[in-house]
């Protein structure tokens, strides 16, 4: 990724927001929820590779909640991408305040995800339905107005200098 080009998960977040707004305005929400969540804290913590394999996140306990830092990025050259505030995206706290949900959403954790391009926080949920697979749903207002991504457990080599994902990770 070039310095002025956003990674796939950020680009898709922007496209997803436009799609969400069109769904909201059209009044035709479509939702596809997967199997029963089994989102225990132990199943959710660890290293996760984003759906497009362009970001690695470390999800861990932050006080009473779970949170996630962006610890690996795929980009060209040596300049680490920067967010809207001009700060490096390396080790950026992007998943915040995740707490276990109750009732029919038991097994899911609710919190927020940061769009580093704008600084906006969006509601989100995380859960697992099978070992080494994490589902992340970002949305505006209600979960039906969102998009779900599938992340996989990261078991690859350590990140390169300045949070660069090794080229061997596909």
Rosetta blueprint (number, residue, H / E / L):
1 X L
2 X L
3 X L
4 X L
5 X L
6 X L
7 X L
8 X H
9 X H
10 X H
11 X H
12 X H
13 X H
14 X H
15 X H
16 X H
17 X H
18 X H
19 X H
20 X H
21 X H
22 X H
23 X H
24 X H
25 X H
26 X H
27 X L
28 X L
29 X L
30 X L
31 X L
32 X L
33 X L
34 X L
35 X L
36 X L
37 X L
38 X L
39 X L
40 X L
41 X H
42 X H
43 X H
44 X H
45 X L
46 X E
47 X E
48 X E
49 X E
50 X L
51 X L
52 X L
53 X L
54 X L
55 X E
56 X E
57 X E
58 X E
59 X E
60 X E
61 X E
62 X E
63 X L
64 X L
65 X E
66 X E
67 X E
68 X E
69 X E
70 X E
71 X E
72 X E
73 X E
74 X L
75 X L
76 X L
77 X L
78 X L
79 X L
80 X L
81 X L
82 X E
83 X L
84 X L
85 X L
86 X L
87 X L
88 X E
89 X L
90 X L
91 X L
92 X E
93 X E
94 X E
95 X E
96 X E
97 X E
98 X E
99 X E
100 X E
101 X L
102 X L
103 X H
104 X H
105 X H
106 X L
107 X L
108 X L
109 X E
110 X E
111 X E
112 X E
113 X E
114 X E
115 X L
116 X L
117 X L
118 X L
119 X L
120 X L
121 X E
122 X E
123 X E
124 X E
125 X E
126 X E
127 X E
128 X E
129 X E
130 X E
131 X L
132 X L
133 X E
134 X E
135 X E
136 X E
137 X E
138 X E
139 X E
140 X L
141 X L
142 X L
143 X L
144 X L
145 X L
146 X E
147 X E
148 X E
149 X E
150 X E
151 X E
152 X E
153 X E
154 X L
155 X L
156 X L
157 X L
158 X L
159 X L
160 X L
161 X H
162 X H
163 X H
164 X E
165 X L
166 X L
167 X L
168 X L
169 X L
170 X L
